Amino acid sequence: MATVVITGGNRGIGLHLARLYADAGHEVVIGVRRPEAAADAPGEALALDVGDDASVAAFAGSLNGRNVDILINNAGVSGPERQSARDTDFAGFLDTLNINTLGPLRVTQALLPNLRQAGNAKVAIVSSRMGSLASTEPDMVAYRASKAAVNKVAQCLATNLAADGIAIAALHPGWVRTDMGGPSADLAPEESARGLKEVIDGLSLATTGHFWNYDGGFLPW
Ligand SMILES: NC(=O)c1ccc[n+]([C@@H]2O[C@H](COP(=O)([O-])OP(=O)(O)OC[C@H]3O[C@@H](n4cnc5c(N)ncnc54)[C@H](OP(=O)(O)O)[C@@H]3O)[C@@H](O)[C@H]2O)c1
């Protein structure tokens, strides 16, 4: 039985990942902004705002001494209304970077002792193909930039943490029917979560430092 920590596990892809890991018999901890509103989610719900240093420190404090075998940095936002290349809400852009880019780094750093003590731990970062530098689509600048930047964070973490036996993956979940993806998206969240879990389950130091699609293929950074 592994201990699996999932940020933003109260709805969307994170909730379905939490259900899958709980159903597979693992101990699940979800980090959520409002634990009192996460009664339907499986596992233990702890307060966490990934954009806030003090909240992340308190979250890590409540996990003090516990192994974390798998950390899934899933929490994310799509960014402000105005985020075109010609008209940008800069405060909203900064907020997007803080949550989508700094959030996974903040949480991973805070849980490093837990990941190290688990041995052969894994860290997944739910990114997006919209952040791939190979894509030249021009909309949603803040979101795309935040995911491009978190991909670089993932790559740097992979190189740095290999010595600690910790494997890292950046993951694209597909276009998924959640509040963020909307009702016309390609994939049910269950299907995306199943694919992501398979990739994470197969992750090792031999495959650390890649950008994966939910179907197990590699994507260009
Ligand atoms: N859906 C897609 O098509 C798609 C495609 C590519 C990538 N992704 C990525 O997949 C991940 C999950 O997306 P989703 O579609 O499941 O989105 P979602 O349904 O909008 O859920 C987002 C989750 O993130 C949480 N969250 C947001 N800001 C947070 C913060 N500061 N601290 C803690 N939790 C926070 C939300 O919690 P609250 O309930 O408190 O708001 C919610 O649980 C995101 O990183 C997203 O960028 C999604």
Ligand as a Chemical Component Dictionary entry (heavy atoms), coordinates in Angstrom:
data_LIG
# 
_chem_comp.id                   LIG 
_chem_comp.type                 NON-POLYMER 
_chem_comp.pdbx_formal_charge   0 
_chem_comp.three_letter_code    LIG 
# 
loop_
_chem_comp_atom.comp_id 
_chem_comp_atom.atom_id 
_chem_comp_atom.alt_atom_id 
_chem_comp_atom.type_symbol 
_chem_comp_atom.charge 
_chem_comp_atom.model_Cartn_x 
_chem_comp_atom.model_Cartn_y 
_chem_comp_atom.model_Cartn_z 
_chem_comp_atom.pdbx_ordinal 
LIG N1  N1  N 0  -9.539  19.618 -18.122 1  
LIG C1  C1  C 0  -8.669  19.661 -19.105 2  
LIG O1  O1  O 0  -9.046  19.515 -20.308 3  
LIG C2  C2  C 0  -7.208  19.843 -18.826 4  
LIG C3  C3  C 0  -6.318  19.806 -19.928 5  
LIG C4  C4  C 0  -4.961  19.959 -19.696 6  
LIG C5  C5  C 0  -4.498  20.116 -18.397 7  
LIG N2  N2  N 1  -5.369  20.151 -17.346 8  
LIG C6  C6  C 0  -4.808  20.314 -15.991 9  
LIG O2  O2  O 0  -5.318  19.301 -15.148 10 
LIG C7  C7  C 0  -5.354  19.758 -13.792 11 
LIG C8  C8  C 0  -6.724  19.504 -13.204 12 
LIG O3  O3  O 0  -7.659  20.200 -14.018 13 
LIG P1  P1  P 0  -9.235  19.909 -14.003 14 
LIG O4  O4  O 0  -9.665  19.893 -15.409 15 
LIG O5  O5  O -1 -9.564  18.803 -13.092 16 
LIG O6  O6  O 0  -9.725  21.321 -13.402 17 
LIG P2  P2  P 0  -10.929 21.705 -12.417 18 
LIG O7  O7  O 0  -12.052 20.770 -12.581 19 
LIG O8  O8  O 0  -11.117 23.164 -12.644 20 
LIG O9  O9  O 0  -10.283 21.457 -10.957 21 
LIG C9  C9  C 0  -9.198  22.222 -10.541 22 
LIG C10 C10 C 0  -8.782  21.734 -9.173  23 
LIG O10 O10 O 0  -7.640  22.513 -8.742  24 
LIG C11 C11 C 0  -7.938  23.050 -7.463  25 
LIG N3  N3  N 0  -7.213  24.291 -7.217  26 
LIG C12 C12 C 0  -7.178  25.400 -7.989  27 
LIG N4  N4  N 0  -6.401  26.332 -7.405  28 
LIG C13 C13 C 0  -5.943  25.795 -6.237  29 
LIG C14 C14 C 0  -5.125  26.265 -5.194  30 
LIG N5  N5  N 0  -4.591  27.501 -5.208  31 
LIG N6  N6  N 0  -4.843  25.420 -4.174  32 
LIG C15 C15 C 0  -5.372  24.190 -4.132  33 
LIG N7  N7  N 0  -6.178  23.681 -5.076  34 
LIG C16 C16 C 0  -6.466  24.496 -6.116  35 
LIG C17 C17 C 0  -9.445  23.260 -7.475  36 
LIG O11 O11 O 0  -9.904  23.429 -6.157  37 
LIG P3  P3  P 0  -11.204 24.369 -5.814  38 
LIG O12 O12 O 0  -12.404 23.457 -5.910  39 
LIG O13 O13 O 0  -10.920 24.854 -4.433  40 
LIG O14 O14 O 0  -11.248 25.473 -6.823  41 
LIG C18 C18 C 0  -9.869  21.952 -8.128  42 
LIG O15 O15 O 0  -9.838  20.895 -7.200  43 
LIG C19 C19 C 0  -4.977  21.254 -13.844 44 
LIG O16 O16 O 0  -3.620  21.408 -13.510 45 
LIG C20 C20 C 0  -5.217  21.613 -15.307 46 
LIG O17 O17 O 0  -4.417  22.715 -15.737 47 
LIG C21 C21 C 0  -6.720  20.023 -17.537 48 
# 
loop_
_chem_comp_bond.comp_id 
_chem_comp_bond.atom_id_1 
_chem_comp_bond.atom_id_2 
_chem_comp_bond.value_order 
_chem_comp_bond.pdbx_ordinal 
LIG N1  C1  SING 1  
LIG C1  O1  DOUB 2  
LIG C1  C2  SING 3  
LIG C2  C3  SING 4  
LIG C2  C21 DOUB 5  
LIG C3  C4  DOUB 6  
LIG C4  C5  SING 7  
LIG C5  N2  DOUB 8  
LIG N2  C6  SING 9  
LIG N2  C21 SING 10 
LIG C6  O2  SING 11 
LIG C6  C20 SING 12 
LIG O2  C7  SING 13 
LIG C7  C8  SING 14 
LIG C7  C19 SING 15 
LIG C8  O3  SING 16 
LIG O3  P1  SING 17 
LIG P1  O4  DOUB 18 
LIG P1  O5  SING 19 
LIG P1  O6  SING 20 
LIG O6  P2  SING 21 
LIG P2  O7  DOUB 22 
LIG P2  O8  SING 23 
LIG P2  O9  SING 24 
LIG O9  C9  SING 25 
LIG C9  C10 SING 26 
LIG C10 O10 SING 27 
LIG C10 C18 SING 28 
LIG O10 C11 SING 29 
LIG C11 N3  SING 30 
LIG C11 C17 SING 31 
LIG N3  C12 SING 32 
LIG N3  C16 SING 33 
LIG C12 N4  DOUB 34 
LIG N4  C13 SING 35 
LIG C13 C14 SING 36 
LIG C13 C16 DOUB 37 
LIG C14 N5  SING 38 
LIG C14 N6  DOUB 39 
LIG N6  C15 SING 40 
LIG C15 N7  DOUB 41 
LIG N7  C16 SING 42 
LIG C17 O11 SING 43 
LIG C17 C18 SING 44 
LIG O11 P3  SING 45 
LIG P3  O12 DOUB 46 
LIG P3  O13 SING 47 
LIG P3  O14 SING 48 
LIG C18 O15 SING 49 
LIG C19 O16 SING 50 
LIG C19 C20 SING 51 
LIG C20 O17 SING 52 
# 
